[in-house]
C-alpha cells in the first residue's frame, strides 16, 4: 500500500479520522510535499513556516514515509536524523508526535531518542566502583553510589535522566559508560549493557531524534574518523535559526583549569588520601600529579592576570601569548607513565582504568598546547573567568565562519538536508542572510505564512515620543518604566516584558516593584533563583502575573491561552559587539568590504525580534498585543526591516497616558 502526504493530511484523511474538529492546513500540506520532494530528489531545502503551520508533522510525515520506503537510487531504506535545539521540542517529538503518528499511519516504523554515551550507566564500572568504594569516595559519595547500584537492578533504560536524584559529577563520572573504558564483547556485563542495548536500537531505527549539540559533536568527530551516530541519508533541523551559534560552539575548543584539577583529583587526592594512583601504589606518579597541580595553578594564574590587566575589557587573544607551558609536557609524561605501568597488569579492567586516564590527560595537554599556539588559523581565541572564591579560567576558541565547515562536512556529505524554523528570512527578502551564515550555496526555498489571522488577533503598539536609547540611556530607561506601567495595566498583568540585558531588567524591576505591589501584580524576574520552567509554571497559574525575562524567554517559550496577552519588547535585540566571536565576525565582514551593521547585526536582531513577537500567538484562539518600546523601528531607516519582518497585523501609535 502506497501512502502519500495528501492521504495523511486531507480532510477525512488518516489524521482527521483520529482528531476531532481537524481541518487540513494548506501550509502544512505544502511543507510536507516540499520535504518529500527534496528527500526523494536528494536535494537541500529551506522552509520558513509561521506559527500554527504544524512544522513537526510537516517534516515527520514525509520523513517516516521516506524512511520506510526503498530509495530510488540504491534500493536501500533511508536513515533519517531529526535535530532540535530545545529539550521541550525534543520531548514533544518523542513523547507526543511520533507515538501519535505511529498509531495513525498504517506502516511500521521505529524512532529513537539518541543520547550521548556518557548518559548511560556501565554495570561493570558500577560494580568496580562499589568494590573500590573506600579508596574512591567519602561518605556522601559512597551513599550515592549505593543508591545507583540499587537503581541499576530495576531500570531498563539505564540513563541518567531516569535516575530519581542528581548524583555528584565525580560519582557519575566513575560509573558512566565511556569509550576509552569499555571492554566491548569481553565485558562480563556486555549482554546486559545499557549503552549497547541503546546503540542497537539506534542502529536499527528509521528515525533518530537528537539535539543540535549532539549532532555537531558527531560532525566534529567524523573529521577524526569516529562518530556517535550511524551514517544517515537525511538530516532535518527544526529550530534551524540557532544552527550557526550551536555549530560554532561545538566545532571549536574549550579548556578549563577545572578540567585539569578534576582529573588530578581522580588520580590522587592527598587530602582525602584517595584516587586511582593510590590503589596501585604509584608513588612517582603521585609526586608528578602533586607537581602538576602547582604548574596548572601557576599557568592559569597567568591567564587570570592577563584578564585582570584588560580591566573588564574584551577578552579576545589576538596572537599567541607566549606563556611557557610545562603542563602539556609533564601531562604527557604522566600519561606515558600510566600506560607503561598498565602493560604490566594482568587485569584488563585495571589496564582500561589507567589507559583511559592516560588518554584524558593527553587530550587535555594537547588541547592546551593547541590553544596557546593558536593552531587553527580561521578561528577566534578568548579567555573567560567564572566563579568568585575559586576562579575557573576557561580558554575558548571557535571558527569565525562556520559556513565553509558546514558546506564541506554537512551539505557536501549528506544527500538531503532540510532546515526549518518560523524565523529564517529577514524583512521582505529571501533566505540569503541565513544561507550565507551557514554556508549553504544551493537549495530550494519555501516561505509559508501562518494560518493565524494576525489582523484580528494581534495589536502592534508603537509608543509615540520615546527617547532614543543610544542618545540618553538613563532617560530612555525612565520612559520604559512609565510605558511598562501603562501597558501592563491595560491587560492587568498577563504580560511578558523582554529585555536585552540583565542590568536593565534588574534596574526596571527595582523601580517598578512597589508599583506592582500596589497594583496587586505578581512580578517574576529571571535571575532571582527560580529556573525557567518554574517561572513559567508560576506565570501560568497567577492570574495577574508579569514576567521580566532576557535571552532565554525570547524563544522556545510556549504559553497559549489567556495567561499571556501582552508582550512588551523594551529594546531592539541588537548584539553588543563586545564578545570576541561577534567582534571577529564583524571584522571579517568589514575586511571583505561589507557593512557589518546592515549585513549582520540588523538581520540577526530582526530574526530575534520575530522570535520575541512569536511568544504571543500560539493558537488560533489567542489574542493580545505586542508593544515595541524602541523608537528606532520608526525613526531609523533600518527600522523598516524590523517591521517588515513581523506578521501583518494592526499597528497603532500610542501616546504616553498621563494617568499611571
GUGU-148622 format. One record per residue (C-alpha): residue number from 1; residue in three letters; x, y, z. Coordinates in steps of 0.05 Angstrom, whole numbers. Layout:
BEGIN
seq  type  east  north  up
NUM  Ala  X  Y  Z
...
//
This chain:
BEGIN
seq  type  east  north  up
1  Unk  0  0  0
2  Unk  30  67  -22
3  Unk  14  125  24
4  Unk  21  197  0
5  Unk  27  260  41
6  Unk  -43  282  19
7  Unk  -72  217  45
8  Unk  -48  236  115
9  Unk  -67  309  118
10  Unk  -130  314  76
11  Unk  -198  328  107
12  Unk  -223  258  121
13  Unk  -152  231  117
14  Unk  -112  189  166
15  Unk  -101  246  217
16  Unk  -172  272  211
17  Unk  -200  204  229
18  Unk  -165  207  296
19  Unk  -172  281  314
20  Unk  -239  315  325
21  Unk  -250  382  290
22  Unk  -188  371  248
23  Unk  -181  418  189
24  Unk  -129  408  135
25  Unk  -79  466  132
26  Unk  -54  484  62
27  Unk  12  509  90
28  Unk  26  443  126
29  Unk  9  403  63
30  Unk  54  447  21
31  Unk  111  439  71
32  Unk  103  363  74
33  Unk  102  356  -2
34  Unk  164  401  -8
35  Unk  201  359  44
36  Unk  180  294  9
37  Unk  205  321  -59
38  Unk  271  344  -30
39  Unk  285  277  3
40  Unk  265  238  -59
41  Unk  309  282  -104
42  Unk  368  284  -54
43  Unk  364  360  -50
44  Unk  371  411  5
45  Unk  310  452  27
46  Unk  297  514  69
47  Unk  227  521  97
48  Unk  203  581  137
49  Unk  136  562  167
50  Unk  99  610  212
51  Unk  69  593  280
52  Unk  9  546  273
53  Unk  32  512  208
54  Unk  47  448  246
55  Unk  120  442  226
56  Unk  135  379  264
57  Unk  82  338  227
58  Unk  102  375  163
59  Unk  171  342  165
60  Unk  157  279  206
61  Unk  105  250  160
62  Unk  147  254  95
63  Unk  208  232  135
64  Unk  172  170  160
65  Unk  145  154  91
66  Unk  214  162  61
67  Unk  249  121  116
68  Unk  201  62  107
69  Unk  205  62  30
70  Unk  265  40  -11
71  Unk  308  94  -42
72  Unk  303  102  -117
73  Unk  379  110  -121
74  Unk  406  47  -88
75  Unk  344  8  -68
76  Unk  360  14  6
77  Unk  319  45  62
78  Unk  340  115  83
79  Unk  361  132  154
80  Unk  337  200  177
81  Unk  362  245  233
82  Unk  316  298  263
83  Unk  352  350  305
84  Unk  322  403  351
85  Unk  353  459  393
86  Unk  309  457  455
87  Unk  294  399  501
88  Unk  220  418  502
89  Unk  213  407  427
90  Unk  253  342  431
91  Unk  206  317  485
92  Unk  146  337  443
93  Unk  171  296  384
94  Unk  189  235  424
95  Unk  132  233  474
96  Unk  74  261  433
97  Unk  82  270  358
98  Unk  119  206  338
99  Unk  75  160  382
100  Unk  13  192  352
101  Unk  38  182  281
102  Unk  56  110  297
103  Unk  -16  98  317
104  Unk  -44  135  255
105  Unk  0  112  198
106  Unk  -13  41  172
107  Unk  61  27  166
108  Unk  113  3  216
109  Unk  170  49  234
110  Unk  216  58  293
111  Unk  240  123  324
112  Unk  293  131  378
113  Unk  317  188  421
114  Unk  393  188  416
115  Unk  434  206  478
116  Unk  508  213  486
117  Unk  545  153  513
118  Unk  562  187  579
119  Unk  487  188  596
120  Unk  487  112  606
121  Unk  507  72  667
122  Unk  562  20  660
123  Unk  545  -42  701
124  Unk  618  -65  703
125  Unk  644  3  725
126  Unk  589  8  778
127  Unk  610  -59  807
128  Unk  683  -38  805
129  Unk  668  28  839
130  Unk  630  -7  894
131  Unk  688  -54  906
132  Unk  737  4  908
133  Unk  688  48  947
134  Unk  732  67  1006
135  Unk  791  82  962
136  Unk  749  127  917
137  Unk  697  165  958
138  Unk  677  199  1022
139  Unk  612  182  1058
140  Unk  564  223  1016
141  Unk  591  198  950
142  Unk  591  126  976
143  Unk  517  133  995
144  Unk  500  158  925
145  Unk  539  100  895
146  Unk  498  51  935
147  Unk  433  83  911
148  Unk  458  78  838
149  Unk  474  5  847
150  Unk  404  -9  874
151  Unk  374  30  816
152  Unk  415  -8  765
153  Unk  377  -71  783
154  Unk  309  -41  768
155  Unk  320  6  709
156  Unk  310  -16  637
157  Unk  338  46  604
158  Unk  398  57  650
159  Unk  405  131  630
160  Unk  419  189  676
161  Unk  351  222  661
162  Unk  315  162  691
163  Unk  352  168  757
164  Unk  307  199  811
165  Unk  364  242  840
166  Unk  421  282  811
167  Unk  487  248  830
168  Unk  550  288  843
169  Unk  592  295  779
170  Unk  650  255  809
171  Unk  604  197  826
172  Unk  571  193  757
173  Unk  638  201  723
174  Unk  661  138  759
175  Unk  602  94  736
176  Unk  582  121  667
177  Unk  596  87  602
178  Unk  659  112  567
179  Unk  691  96  500
180  Unk  761  93  530
181  Unk  739  49  588
182  Unk  699  -3  552
183  Unk  717  -77  544
184  Unk  666  -88  489
185  Unk  647  -161  479
186  Unk  699  -182  530
187  Unk  660  -146  585
188  Unk  624  -195  632
189  Unk  562  -150  630
190  Unk  562  -138  555
191  Unk  496  -176  545
192  Unk  461  -130  595
193  Unk  498  -66  576
194  Unk  451  -6  575
195  Unk  494  32  525
196  Unk  499  -25  475
197  Unk  425  -40  483
198  Unk  410  33  465
199  Unk  462  31  409
200  Unk  428  -29  377
201  Unk  362  9  378
202  Unk  396  70  347
203  Unk  429  29  292
204  Unk  364  -6  274
205  Unk  317  54  279
206  Unk  287  91  220
207  Unk  283  159  253
208  Unk  336  185  301
209  Unk  318  245  345
210  Unk  378  285  371
211  Unk  393  355  394
212  Unk  437  404  355
213  Unk  493  398  406
214  Unk  499  322  397
215  Unk  493  328  321
216  Unk  551  378  316
217  Unk  593  339  366
218  Unk  584  279  319
219  Unk  601  322  259
220  Unk  666  344  292
221  Unk  684  272  309
222  Unk  674  250  237
223  Unk  734  291  217
224  Unk  775  246  264
225  Unk  746  183  234
226  Unk  698  170  293
227  Unk  624  181  303
228  Unk  567  178  354
229  Unk  512  169  303
230  Unk  507  117  248
231  Unk  512  141  177
232  Unk  448  176  154
233  Unk  418  198  88
234  Unk  375  256  110
235  Unk  384  309  165
236  Unk  324  351  186
237  Unk  337  412  230
238  Unk  279  443  267
239  Unk  294  509  303
240  Unk  346  518  249
241  Unk  355  592  264
242  Unk  402  572  321
243  Unk  447  530  276
244  Unk  505  578  267
245  Unk  516  591  341
246  Unk  510  517  362
247  Unk  557  495  306
248  Unk  608  548  326
249  Unk  606  525  398
250  Unk  617  451  382
251  Unk  667  458  325
252  Unk  712  499  370
253  Unk  753  485  432
254  Unk  746  494  507
255  Unk  800  482  561
256  Unk  789  498  634
257  Unk  831  497  697
258  Unk  775  457  728
259  Unk  783  401  678
260  Unk  856  391  699
261  Unk  841  395  774
262  Unk  782  347  768
263  Unk  824  295  732
264  Unk  882  303  781
265  Unk  832  293  838
266  Unk  810  227  808
267  Unk  882  204  803
268  Unk  908  226  870
269  Unk  876  267  926
270  Unk  928  278  980
271  Unk  875  310  1026
272  Unk  827  251  1027
273  Unk  882  201  1010
274  Unk  841  171  954
275  Unk  849  160  880
276  Unk  869  112  825
277  Unk  944  120  836
278  Unk  938  102  909
279  Unk  904  37  891
280  Unk  966  17  851
281  Unk  1016  50  898
282  Unk  1046  91  841
283  Unk  1087  137  885
284  Unk  1126  171  829
285  Unk  1062  186  791
286  Unk  1031  214  855
287  Unk  1090  262  861
288  Unk  1081  283  789
289  Unk  1007  297  800
290  Unk  1025  339  861
291  Unk  1075  378  819
292  Unk  1026  386  762
293  Unk  974  418  808
294  Unk  1024  475  821
295  Unk  1043  480  748
296  Unk  969  485  727
297  Unk  954  536  781
298  Unk  1014  578  760
299  Unk  997  576  686
300  Unk  924  592  695
301  Unk  942  647  744
302  Unk  979  679  686
303  Unk  915  675  644
304  Unk  876  707  701
305  Unk  928  763  709
306  Unk  923  775  634
307  Unk  848  782  641
308  Unk  853  829  700
309  Unk  902  873  661
310  Unk  846  881  610
311  Unk  806  916  665
312  Unk  740  884  645
313  Unk  751  897  571
314  Unk  747  849  512
315  Unk  780  782  529
316  Unk  800  765  458
317  Unk  870  738  449
318  Unk  893  763  382
319  Unk  961  729  380
320  Unk  996  673  419
321  Unk  1010  697  490
322  Unk  1079  666  492
323  Unk  1070  636  562
324  Unk  1116  579  580
325  Unk  1076  514  581
326  Unk  1108  458  622
327  Unk  1038  430  636
328  Unk  1028  396  568
329  Unk  1098  365  570
330  Unk  1091  337  640
331  Unk  1019  314  630
332  Unk  1045  274  571
333  Unk  1100  245  615
334  Unk  1047  224  666
335  Unk  1005  192  612
336  Unk  1065  152  587
337  Unk  1079  130  659
338  Unk  1008  105  667
339  Unk  1008  68  601
340  Unk  1075  35  616
341  Unk  1051  10  683
342  Unk  985  -13  653
343  Unk  1023  -61  608
344  Unk  1049  -98  669
345  Unk  979  -114  695
346  Unk  943  -178  682
347  Unk  873  -150  695
348  Unk  845  -118  631
349  Unk  796  -79  673
350  Unk  852  -46  712
351  Unk  890  -33  647
352  Unk  829  3  620
353  Unk  824  49  680
354  Unk  896  71  672
355  Unk  894  76  596
356  Unk  830  117  599
357  Unk  862  165  649
358  Unk  924  170  604
359  Unk  881  186  543
360  Unk  844  241  581
361  Unk  909  271  604
362  Unk  939  272  534
363  Unk  876  302  504
364  Unk  876  358  555
365  Unk  950  371  546
366  Unk  944  372  470
367  Unk  884  420  473
368  Unk  921  467  519
369  Unk  982  469  474
370  Unk  938  477  412
371  Unk  902  536  443
372  Unk  967  570  465
373  Unk  996  562  395
374  Unk  931  583  361
375  Unk  938  526  312
376  Unk  871  537  278
377  Unk  881  596  232
378  Unk  809  616  216
379  Unk  789  618  289
380  Unk  780  668  345
381  Unk  811  656  414
382  Unk  790  685  480
383  Unk  791  675  556
384  Unk  732  673  605
385  Unk  731  670  681
386  Unk  676  640  725
387  Unk  663  639  800
388  Unk  685  685  855
389  Unk  721  647  911
390  Unk  752  594  866
391  Unk  762  624  797
392  Unk  754  575  740
393  Unk  791  600  678
394  Unk  764  578  611
395  Unk  805  581  546
396  Unk  758  584  487
397  Unk  764  582  411
398  Unk  713  579  355
399  Unk  714  583  279
400  Unk  699  654  258
401  Unk  657  629  199
402  Unk  625  561  205
403  Unk  600  565  133
404  Unk  660  530  100
405  Unk  659  473  151
406  Unk  584  462  144
407  Unk  589  467  68
408  Unk  643  412  66
409  Unk  622  367  124
410  Unk  546  373  123
411  Unk  517  399  58
412  Unk  571  366  17
413  Unk  565  298  51
414  Unk  491  288  67
415  Unk  443  274  9
416  Unk  387  317  34
417  Unk  387  370  90
418  Unk  321  402  110
419  Unk  324  465  152
420  Unk  261  495  182
421  Unk  240  549  231
422  Unk  188  603  239
423  Unk  245  654  230
424  Unk  296  645  175
425  Unk  284  704  128
426  Unk  294  778  142
427  Unk  245  833  123
428  Unk  212  821  56
429  Unk  275  789  29
430  Unk  293  716  16
431  Unk  338  670  57
432  Unk  404  700  33
433  Unk  427  722  102
434  Unk  415  654  133
435  Unk  444  615  74
436  Unk  507  656  75
437  Unk  518  647  150
438  Unk  513  571  147
439  Unk  550  560  80
440  Unk  490  534  41
441  Unk  502  552  -33
442  Unk  447  512  -67
443  Unk  378  495  -41
444  Unk  304  500  -55
445  Unk  266  550  -13
446  Unk  195  554  13
447  Unk  165  611  54
448  Unk  98  595  86
449  Unk  57  645  126
450  Unk  20  627  189
451  Unk  -53  604  184
452  Unk  -69  650  242
453  Unk  -107  715  229
454  Unk  -58  765  258
455  Unk  -100  824  234
456  Unk  -155  801  281
457  Unk  -113  770  336
458  Unk  -56  820  347
459  Unk  -50  894  361
460  Unk  21  920  349
461  Unk  33  981  393
462  Unk  88  1031  375
463  Unk  92  1084  430
464  Unk  99  1156  410
465  Unk  153  1205  433
466  Unk  201  1155  464
467  Unk  273  1180  474
468  Unk  328  1146  433
469  Unk  363  1092  476
470  Unk  430  1106  445
471  Unk  429  1181  459
472  Unk  406  1182  532
473  Unk  402  1113  564
474  Unk  380  1139  633
475  Unk  323  1180  603
476  Unk  304  1121  559
477  Unk  301  1073  619
478  Unk  256  1120  658
479  Unk  209  1125  597
480  Unk  209  1049  590
481  Unk  187  1041  662
482  Unk  130  1091  651
483  Unk  108  1053  589
484  Unk  112  985  624
485  Unk  64  1012  677
486  Unk  16  1038  623
487  Unk  14  976  580
488  Unk  16  924  636
489  Unk  -44  959  668
490  Unk  -82  952  602
491  Unk  -81  876  608
492  Unk  -79  873  685
493  Unk  -15  834  683
494  Unk  -13  772  639
495  Unk  50  802  607
496  Unk  120  784  586
497  Unk  169  842  588
498  Unk  230  823  547
499  Unk  297  856  559
500  Unk  364  852  523
501  Unk  407  857  586
502  Unk  403  834  659
503  Unk  427  903  681
504  Unk  366  938  653
505  Unk  320  883  676
506  Unk  344  889  748
507  Unk  341  965  746
508  Unk  270  967  718
509  Unk  247  913  767
510  Unk  273  954  825
511  Unk  238  1016  800
512  Unk  172  980  789
513  Unk  170  933  849
514  Unk  128  978  893
515  Unk  81  996  836
516  Unk  69  921  823
517  Unk  53  911  897
518  Unk  4  970  895
519  Unk  -30  941  833
520  Unk  -33  870  863
521  Unk  12  844  807
522  Unk  58  785  816
523  Unk  127  805  790
524  Unk  171  747  767
525  Unk  243  764  749
526  Unk  293  720  713
527  Unk  358  712  752
528  Unk  328  711  822
529  Unk  337  638  837
530  Unk  277  608  801
531  Unk  292  568  737
532  Unk  255  580  672
533  Unk  207  521  678
534  Unk  187  540  749
535  Unk  177  613  728
536  Unk  132  593  670
537  Unk  90  547  715
538  Unk  81  603  765
539  Unk  64  652  709
540  Unk  10  607  681
541  Unk  -22  597  749
542  Unk  -21  670  772
543  Unk  -79  710  742
544  Unk  -42  777  749
545  Unk  30  759  734
546  Unk  84  799  699
547  Unk  147  763  678
548  Unk  212  801  665
549  Unk  258  758  622
550  Unk  320  763  579
551  Unk  353  718  527
552  Unk  320  651  541
553  Unk  250  679  543
554  Unk  254  709  472
555  Unk  248  639  441
556  Unk  226  568  456
557  Unk  173  590  507
558  Unk  101  569  497
559  Unk  44  600  538
560  Unk  -21  591  499
561  Unk  -88  617  523
562  Unk  -108  676  567
563  Unk  -47  672  614
564  Unk  -6  713  564
565  Unk  -40  771  528
566  Unk  16  823  526
567  Unk  88  820  503
568  Unk  129  883  515
569  Unk  196  889  480
570  Unk  239  941  515
571  Unk  294  948  463
572  Unk  312  921  394
573  Unk  355  859  408
574  Unk  420  881  376
575  Unk  480  841  396
576  Unk  532  882  433
577  Unk  597  873  394
578  Unk  640  863  456
579  Unk  641  787  452
580  Unk  704  763  417
581  Unk  668  716  369
582  Unk  618  770  348
583  Unk  674  821  342
584  Unk  713  774  297
585  Unk  652  761  253
586  Unk  640  835  244
587  Unk  714  847  228
588  Unk  711  793  175
589  Unk  652  826  141
590  Unk  687  894  143
591  Unk  752  865  115
592  Unk  713  837  55
593  Unk  684  906  41
594  Unk  616  896  73
595  Unk  575  934  124
596  Unk  575  894  189
597  Unk  516  931  218
598  Unk  469  922  159
599  Unk  495  854  137
600  Unk  498  820  205
601  Unk  472  859  265
602  Unk  407  884  235
603  Unk  387  816  203
604  Unk  406  779  267
605  Unk  366  827  310
606  Unk  306  824  263
607  Unk  303  748  269
608  Unk  307  753  344
609  Unk  252  805  346
610  Unk  207  758  307
611  Unk  222  705  358
612  Unk  201  752  414
613  Unk  138  772  376
614  Unk  121  699  366
615  Unk  113  687  441
616  Unk  43  718  439
617  Unk  1  679  390
618  Unk  8  604  398
619  Unk  -62  581  377
620  Unk  -119  606  332
621  Unk  -157  627  395
622  Unk  -102  671  425
623  Unk  -108  747  423
624  Unk  -67  805  452
625  Unk  -18  860  439
626  Unk  57  866  425
627  Unk  88  932  448
628  Unk  156  953  419
629  Unk  183  1009  462
630  Unk  245  1023  420
631  Unk  230  1084  376
632  Unk  283  1064  325
633  Unk  234  1019  289
634  Unk  201  1085  266
635  Unk  257  1136  267
636  Unk  314  1098  233
637  Unk  317  1076  160
638  Unk  333  1005  181
639  Unk  270  1004  225
640  Unk  230  985  163
641  Unk  268  918  160
642  Unk  244  902  231
643  Unk  172  920  217
644  Unk  171  883  151
645  Unk  197  821  186
646  Unk  135  817  231
647  Unk  68  786  212
648  Unk  17  833  181
649  Unk  -24  860  239
650  Unk  -59  923  264
651  Unk  -10  977  282
652  Unk  -24  1034  329
653  Unk  19  1093  351
654  Unk  0  1107  423
655  Unk  19  1168  466
656  Unk  40  1162  539
657  Unk  -20  1162  585
658  Unk  -20  1217  637
659  Unk  -54  1172  687
660  Unk  -9  1115  712
//
